[in-house]
Amino acid sequence: MFSQNPEDLIRPLVARLNPYVYGEQPKIKGLIKLNTNENPDPPSPVVLAAIKAAVDGRLRLYPNPTAEGLREKLAKLHGCEVANIIVGNGSDELLALAVRAFVEPRPNTGVWLRNAELSRATVQYFNPSYSLYPVLADIHGAAKNPLELNGDFALPSAGELKRGRVWDFQAALTLITTPNAPSGRGYPTEELKAICERQRGVVLLDEAYVDFAGENAMKLALEFSHVLVARTFSKAYSLCFQRVGYLVGNPQMIAALNKIRDSYNVNGLGQVGAEATLTDLKFYKENFKKIVETRDQVSRELTGLGFYVLPSQTNFILARPPGIAAELWLEKLREKKILVRWFKSPELKDYLRITIGTPEEMASLVKAARAIIKG
């Protein structure tokens, strides 16, 4: 019987891909999970009640294909039109759609591209930032133009960028995580605006963690026709399980993304949960305040133990531990049933990324760190 070799059936581009690496999902009971930046608290009681009430005969029906009810509420929240908003299966889907809609794949002919052709085929992003960005570029067959952050992970100034070797290059799509992940650093809106003014391609500001920050750049999506702002209900609003995100931008840009999104791309219970979230923002603002207070307290305590903790505007911190290598700290904390995140890239290998959990969980972290240092 004829049987084809599977390796011959897979596109070479896919065969070469290095996939996105997810944070570990622990299978050991009792671990304190501080590695995937989830909110330590459940959604508001209003949201839980709305989702439970929707588990009825509606489950046999397709959800609203454009998440219209949610878009109407989001438009009211952000002072824009419904046409300015697209909702996705998490913001990750929308990042992928942006690459597909605005970036040309590089031809695989081996022909050297001219600058104009190369710019249309390039995804640009700061390094380090969200590690999904280069993966999305590779999946699409696009060129990549990583731009190095300053040594302390701060955003280069407009002058520094202008003098840089690569910044005058105009990419089809520039992705900026703001506040930054994995460093946690916040970026002033004026600095982001200066970058947007220099770019002629699409600039997507990924504000996944902005609810824990002192300011946001949403106004830039409504001021510039080439700027998009991404938000998610996962991190701050405790709806990771439901996968709901959205983009705000120029209606023509949003219409282009709508052309290529999957049909019924946002599940109905996710839409119900996100809509209910917007009716109980007071609850969440109190939750954000509590997480920020815990973040600042644990940052001070770890600093007192000899950690170098970067200033954070997110629900996590990036910290360089004292004494021994960060990778060894990862293992020693795990032995004490605390799971944090370590990255092996040169820029990050000396650091641990630590999600802000409950006050009790963070007290356990500090206690474990003190014991490791003492030991």
TORKOL-372736 format. One record per residue (C-alpha): residue number from 1; residue in one letter; chain; z, x, y. Coordinates in Angstrom, 1 decimal, m for minus. Example, Ala and Ser with C-alpha at 12.3 -4.5 7.8 and 13.67 -1.06 7.14 Angstrom:
     k   r   c        Z        X        Y
     1   a   A      7.8     12.3     m4.5
     2   s   A      7.1     13.7     m1.1
//
This chain:
     k   r   c        Z        X        Y
     1   m   A      0.0      0.0      0.0
     2   f   A     m1.0      1.3      3.4
     3   s   A      2.0      2.2      5.6
     4   q   A      1.6      3.6      9.1
     5   n   A      3.8      6.5     10.4
     6   p   A      6.1      4.9     13.0
     7   e   A      5.9      8.1     15.1
     8   d   A      2.2      7.5     15.6
     9   l   A      2.8      4.0     16.9
    10   i   A      5.3      4.9     19.7
    11   r   A      3.9      5.8     23.1
    12   p   A      4.4      9.5     23.8
    13   l   A      6.2      8.7     27.1
    14   v   A      8.8      6.6     25.2
    15   a   A      9.2      9.2     22.4
    16   r   A     10.1     11.8     25.0
    17   l   A     12.6      9.6     26.9
    18   n   A     16.2     10.4     27.2
    19   p   A     17.9      7.0     27.4
    20   y   A     20.7      6.0     29.8
    21   v   A     24.1      7.0     28.5
    22   y   A     26.7      4.2     28.6
    23   g   A     30.4      4.6     29.0
    24   e   A     32.2      4.6     25.7
    25   q   A     33.3      1.3     24.4
    26   p   A     36.5      2.2     22.5
    27   k   A     37.1      0.9     19.0
    28   i   A     40.6      2.2     18.8
    29   k   A     43.3     m0.3     19.6
    30   g   A     45.8      0.5     22.4
    31   l   A     43.6      2.7     24.5
    32   i   A     43.9      2.2     28.3
    33   k   A     40.2      1.9     29.3
    34   l   A     39.6      3.7     32.6
    35   n   A     36.0      4.8     32.0
    36   t   A     33.6      2.0     33.0
    37   n   A     34.7      0.9     36.4
    38   e   A     35.6     m2.7     35.4
    39   n   A     37.9     m4.8     37.5
    40   p   A     41.3     m4.7     35.7
    41   d   A     42.0     m8.4     36.5
    42   p   A     40.2    m11.5     35.2
    43   p   A     38.0    m13.7     37.4
    44   s   A     39.7    m16.3     39.6
    45   p   A     41.1    m19.4     37.8
    46   v   A     38.5    m21.4     39.7
    47   v   A     35.7    m19.3     38.2
    48   l   A     37.2    m19.5     34.7
    49   a   A     37.5    m23.3     34.9
    50   a   A     33.9    m23.7     36.2
    51   i   A     32.5    m21.6     33.3
    52   k   A     34.6    m23.4     30.7
    53   a   A     33.5    m26.8     32.1
    54   a   A     29.8    m25.7     31.8
    55   v   A     30.2    m25.1     28.1
    56   d   A     28.8    m28.5     27.1
    57   g   A     25.4    m30.1     26.3
    58   r   A     23.8    m28.0     29.1
    59   l   A     23.7    m25.1     26.7
    60   r   A     20.6    m26.6     25.1
    61   l   A     18.7    m26.5     28.4
    62   y   A     17.0    m23.7     30.3
    63   p   A     18.9    m22.5     33.4
    64   n   A     17.5    m22.9     36.9
    65   p   A     14.6    m20.5     36.8
    66   t   A     15.2    m19.0     40.3
    67   a   A     19.0    m19.4     40.5
    68   e   A     18.4    m21.6     43.5
    69   g   A     21.9    m22.9     43.9
    70   l   A     23.3    m19.4     43.9
    71   r   A     20.7    m18.1     46.3
    72   e   A     21.5    m20.9     48.7
    73   k   A     25.2    m20.0     48.7
    74   l   A     24.3    m16.3     49.1
    75   a   A     22.0    m17.0     52.0
    76   k   A     24.8    m18.8     53.7
    77   l   A     27.2    m15.9     53.0
    78   h   A     24.8    m13.3     54.4
    79   g   A     23.3    m15.3     57.3
    80   c   A     19.7    m15.2     56.0
    81   e   A     17.1    m17.4     54.3
    82   v   A     16.9    m18.2     50.6
    83   a   A     13.6    m16.5     50.6
    84   n   A     15.4    m13.2     51.4
    85   i   A     17.2    m13.2     48.0
    86   i   A     16.3    m12.6     44.4
    87   v   A     18.9    m12.9     41.6
    88   g   A     18.7    m10.8     38.5
    89   n   A     20.3    m10.1     35.1
    90   g   A     22.7     m7.7     36.7
    91   s   A     21.5     m5.4     39.5
    92   d   A     20.1     m3.1     36.9
    93   e   A     17.3     m5.5     36.2
    94   l   A     16.5     m5.6     39.9
    95   l   A     16.4     m1.8     40.1
    96   a   A     13.9     m1.7     37.3
    97   l   A     11.8     m4.4     38.9
    98   a   A     11.8     m2.4     42.2
    99   v   A     10.4      0.6     40.3
   100   r   A      7.7     m1.5     38.7
   101   a   A      6.8     m3.3     41.9
   102   f   A      6.7     m0.5     44.4
   103   v   A      5.9      2.7     42.4
   104   e   A      2.6      3.7     40.8
   105   p   A      2.8      5.4     37.4
   106   r   A      1.6      8.9     37.4
   107   p   A     m1.8      9.3     35.6
   108   n   A     m1.4     11.2     32.4
   109   t   A     m4.7     13.1     32.9
   110   g   A     m3.0     16.3     34.0
   111   v   A     m4.9     16.2     37.3
   112   w   A     m2.9     17.6     40.3
   113   l   A     m2.2     14.7     42.7
   114   r   A     m2.7     14.9     46.5
   115   n   A      0.4     14.3     48.6
   116   a   A     m0.5     10.7     49.4
   117   e   A     m1.1      9.9     45.7
   118   l   A      2.0     11.7     44.6
   119   s   A      4.2      9.8     47.2
   120   r   A      3.0      6.5     45.8
   121   a   A      4.1      7.6     42.3
   122   t   A      7.5      9.0     43.2
   123   v   A     11.1      7.7     42.9
   124   q   A     13.5      9.6     45.2
   125   y   A     17.3      9.6     44.9
   126   f   A     20.3     11.7     45.7
   127   n   A     22.0     13.9     43.1
   128   p   A     24.5     13.2     41.7
   129   s   A     24.3      9.5     41.8
   130   y   A     23.7      6.6     39.4
   131   s   A     22.3      8.2     36.3
   132   l   A     20.1      5.2     35.5
   133   y   A     17.7      6.1     38.4
   134   p   A     15.9      9.0     36.7
   135   v   A     15.7      7.0     33.5
   136   l   A     14.0      4.1     35.2
   137   a   A     11.5      6.6     36.7
   138   d   A     10.8      8.1     33.3
   139   i   A     10.3      4.7     31.7
   140   h   A      7.7      3.8     34.3
   141   g   A      6.0      7.2     34.1
   142   a   A      6.8      8.0     37.7
   143   a   A      7.5     11.3     39.4
   144   k   A     11.1     12.1     40.4
   145   n   A     12.3     13.7     43.6
   146   p   A     16.1     14.3     43.4
   147   l   A     17.7     15.3     46.7
   148   e   A     20.9     17.3     46.5
   149   l   A     24.1     16.0     48.1
   150   n   A     26.3     18.4     50.0
   151   g   A     28.8     20.4     48.0
   152   d   A     31.6     17.8     48.6
   153   f   A     29.1     15.0     47.6
   154   a   A     28.8     13.9     51.2
   155   l   A     25.5     12.6     52.5
   156   p   A     23.4     15.3     54.3
   157   s   A     23.0     14.6     58.0
   158   a   A     19.7     13.5     59.4
   159   g   A     19.2     17.0     60.8
   160   e   A     19.9     18.6     57.4
   161   l   A     17.6     16.2     55.7
   162   k   A     14.8     16.9     58.2
   163   r   A     15.2     20.7     57.7
   164   g   A     15.3     20.3     53.9
   165   r   A     12.5     21.5     51.7
   166   v   A     11.7     18.0     50.2
   167   w   A     13.0     15.4     52.7
   168   d   A      9.8     15.1     54.7
   169   f   A      8.1     14.0     51.6
   170   q   A      7.6     10.2     51.7
   171   a   A      8.4      8.6     48.3
   172   a   A      7.3      5.1     47.3
   173   l   A     11.0      4.2     46.5
   174   t   A     14.2      5.9     47.6
   175   l   A     17.4      4.8     45.8
   176   i   A     20.8      5.4     47.4
   177   t   A     24.1      4.4     45.8
   178   t   A     26.4      3.5     48.7
   179   p   A     29.3      4.0     48.2
   180   n   A     28.2      6.8     45.9
   181   a   A     28.8      6.8     42.2
   182   p   A     30.2      8.8     40.5
   183   s   A     31.8     10.5     43.5
   184   g   A     33.2      7.4     45.2
   185   r   A     32.3      8.6     48.7
   186   g   A     31.5      6.0     51.3
   187   y   A     28.5      6.5     53.6
   188   p   A     28.6      5.3     57.3
   189   t   A     25.9      2.7     58.0
   190   e   A     24.6      4.7     60.9
   191   e   A     23.8      7.6     58.6
   192   l   A     22.1      5.3     56.2
   193   k   A     20.1      3.8     59.0
   194   a   A     18.9      7.3     60.1
   195   i   A     17.5      7.8     56.5
   196   c   A     15.8      4.4     56.6
   197   e   A     14.2      5.2     59.9
   198   r   A     12.6      8.4     58.4
   199   q   A     11.2      6.8     55.3
   200   r   A      7.9      4.8     55.1
   201   g   A      8.3      3.8     51.5
   202   v   A     10.9      1.3     50.2
   203   v   A     14.6      2.2     50.6
   204   l   A     17.0      0.4     48.2
   205   l   A     20.7      0.7     49.1
   206   d   A     22.6      0.1     45.9
   207   e   A     26.0     m1.4     47.1
   208   a   A     27.5     m2.1     43.7
   209   y   A     31.0     m0.9     44.9
   210   v   A     30.8     m2.0     48.5
   211   d   A     33.6     m4.6     48.3
   212   f   A     36.1     m1.8     48.0
   213   a   A     34.7      0.1     51.0
   214   g   A     35.4     m0.1     54.8
   215   e   A     31.9     m1.1     55.8
   216   n   A     28.5     m2.2     54.3
   217   a   A     24.9     m1.8     55.2
   218   m   A     23.7     m5.4     54.5
   219   k   A     22.4     m5.7     58.1
   220   l   A     19.8     m3.0     57.4
   221   a   A     18.1     m5.2     54.8
   222   l   A     17.6     m7.9     57.5
   223   e   A     16.6     m5.4     60.2
   224   f   A     14.0     m3.3     58.4
   225   s   A     11.1     m4.8     56.4
   226   h   A     11.1     m1.8     53.9
   227   v   A     14.9     m1.9     53.1
   228   l   A     16.5     m3.7     50.3
   229   v   A     20.3     m4.1     49.5
   230   a   A     21.5     m4.6     46.0
   231   r   A     24.8     m6.2     45.1
   232   t   A     26.5     m7.2     41.8
   233   f   A     29.1     m9.7     40.6
   234   s   A     30.2     m7.2     37.9
   235   k   A     32.4     m4.6     39.5
   236   a   A     34.4     m6.4     42.2
   237   y   A     34.2     m9.9     40.9
   238   s   A     35.1     m9.4     37.2
   239   l   A     31.8    m10.8     35.8
   240   c   A     30.5     m7.8     33.9
   241   f   A     30.2    m10.1     30.8
   242   q   A     27.9    m12.5     32.7
   243   r   A     25.4     m9.9     34.1
   244   v   A     24.6    m11.3     37.6
   245   g   A     23.2     m9.2     40.5
   246   y   A     21.0     m9.8     43.6
   247   l   A     18.8     m8.2     46.1
   248   v   A     18.5     m9.0     49.8
   249   g   A     15.4     m8.1     51.8
   250   n   A     12.1     m9.0     53.5
   251   p   A     10.7    m12.3     52.0
   252   q   A      7.4    m10.6     51.1
   253   m   A      9.2     m7.8     49.2
   254   i   A     11.3    m10.4     47.4
   255   a   A      8.2    m12.4     46.5
   256   a   A      6.6     m9.3     45.0
   257   l   A      9.7     m8.8     42.8
   258   n   A      9.6    m12.5     41.8
   259   k   A      6.1    m12.0     40.5
   260   i   A      7.2     m9.6     37.8
   261   r   A     10.7    m10.7     36.8
   262   d   A     11.2    m12.4     33.4
   263   s   A     11.3    m16.2     33.3
   264   y   A     14.8    m17.7     33.3
   265   n   A     16.1    m14.2     33.8
   266   v   A     19.7    m15.2     34.7
   267   n   A     21.7    m17.2     32.2
   268   g   A     23.2    m20.5     33.2
   269   l   A     26.8    m19.6     32.7
   270   g   A     26.3    m16.6     34.8
   271   q   A     24.9    m18.7     37.6
   272   v   A     27.8    m21.1     37.3
   273   g   A     30.3    m18.3     37.4
   274   a   A     28.7    m16.5     40.4
   275   e   A     28.5    m19.8     42.4
   276   a   A     32.2    m20.5     41.7
   277   t   A     33.1    m17.0     42.8
   278   l   A     31.6    m17.6     46.2
   279   t   A     33.9    m20.7     46.6
   280   d   A     37.1    m18.6     46.1
   281   l   A     36.5    m15.4     48.1
   282   k   A     40.0    m15.4     49.4
   283   f   A     41.3    m14.8     45.9
   284   y   A     39.0    m11.8     45.5
   285   k   A     39.7    m10.3     48.8
   286   e   A     43.4    m10.1     47.9
   287   n   A     42.3     m8.5     44.6
   288   f   A     40.2     m5.9     46.4
   289   k   A     43.2     m5.1     48.6
   290   k   A     45.5     m4.6     45.6
   291   i   A     42.9     m2.3     43.9
   292   v   A     42.5     m0.2     47.1
   293   e   A     46.2      0.2     47.5
   294   t   A     46.5      1.3     43.8
   295   r   A     43.6      3.7     44.3
   296   d   A     45.2      5.3     47.3
   297   q   A     48.6      5.6     45.7
   298   v   A     47.3      7.2     42.5
   299   s   A     45.1      9.6     44.6
   300   r   A     48.2     10.8     46.4
   301   e   A     50.2     11.1     43.1
   302   l   A     47.4     13.1     41.4
   303   t   A     47.0     15.3     44.5
   304   g   A     50.7     16.0     44.3
   305   l   A     50.2     17.2     40.7
   306   g   A     47.5     19.6     41.7
   307   f   A     44.4     17.5     41.3
   308   y   A     41.6     17.7     43.9
   309   v   A     40.8     14.0     44.5
   310   l   A     37.7     13.2     46.5
   311   p   A     38.1     10.4     49.2
   312   s   A     37.0      7.1     47.5
   313   q   A     35.6      3.9     48.8
   314   t   A     35.2      2.4     45.3
   315   n   A     37.3      1.1     42.4
   316   f   A     37.4      4.6     40.9
   317   i   A     38.2      8.2     41.9
   318   l   A     36.5     11.5     41.1
   319   a   A     39.1     14.2     40.5
   320   r   A     39.1     17.8     39.6
   321   p   A     42.1     18.5     37.3
   322   p   A     44.2     21.6     37.5
   323   g   A     44.7     24.4     35.0
   324   i   A     42.3     23.7     32.2
   325   a   A     38.7     22.4     32.0
   326   a   A     38.0     18.8     32.7
   327   e   A     36.4     18.3     29.3
   328   l   A     39.7     19.4     27.7
   329   w   A     41.6     17.1     30.0
   330   l   A     39.4     14.3     28.7
   331   e   A     40.5     15.0     25.1
   332   k   A     44.2     15.5     26.0
   333   l   A     44.3     12.2     27.9
   334   r   A     42.6     10.5     24.9
   335   e   A     45.3     11.8     22.7
   336   k   A     47.7      9.9     24.9
   337   k   A     45.5      6.8     24.6
   338   i   A     43.9      7.0     28.0
   339   l   A     40.1      7.0     28.2
   340   v   A     38.4      8.3     31.3
   341   r   A     34.8      9.5     31.9
   342   w   A     33.5     13.1     31.9
   343   f   A     30.0     14.2     32.7
   344   k   A     28.5     17.4     31.5
   345   s   A     26.0     18.0     34.3
   346   p   A     26.6     21.2     36.3
   347   e   A     27.6     19.2     39.5
   348   l   A     30.2     17.1     37.7
   349   k   A     31.5     19.1     34.7
   350   d   A     34.7     20.1     36.6
   351   y   A     35.6     16.5     37.4
   352   l   A     36.9     13.4     35.7
   353   r   A     35.9      9.9     36.9
   354   i   A     38.9      7.6     36.7
   355   t   A     38.6      3.8     37.0
   356   i   A     41.4      2.1     38.9
   357   g   A     43.3     m0.1     36.5
   358   t   A     46.4     m2.1     36.9
   359   p   A     49.4     m0.5     38.6
   360   e   A     51.0     m0.2     35.1
   361   e   A     48.0      1.5     33.6
   362   m   A     47.7      4.0     36.5
   363   a   A     51.5      4.8     36.2
   364   s   A     50.7      5.6     32.5
   365   l   A     47.9      7.9     33.6
   366   v   A     50.1      9.8     36.1
   367   k   A     52.8     10.1     33.5
   368   a   A     50.3     11.4     30.9
   369   a   A     48.9     13.9     33.5
   370   r   A     52.4     15.1     34.3
   371   a   A     53.2     15.7     30.6
   372   i   A     49.9     17.5     30.1
   373   i   A     50.6     19.9     33.0
   374   k   A     54.2     20.4     31.8
   375   g   A     52.9     21.1     28.3
//
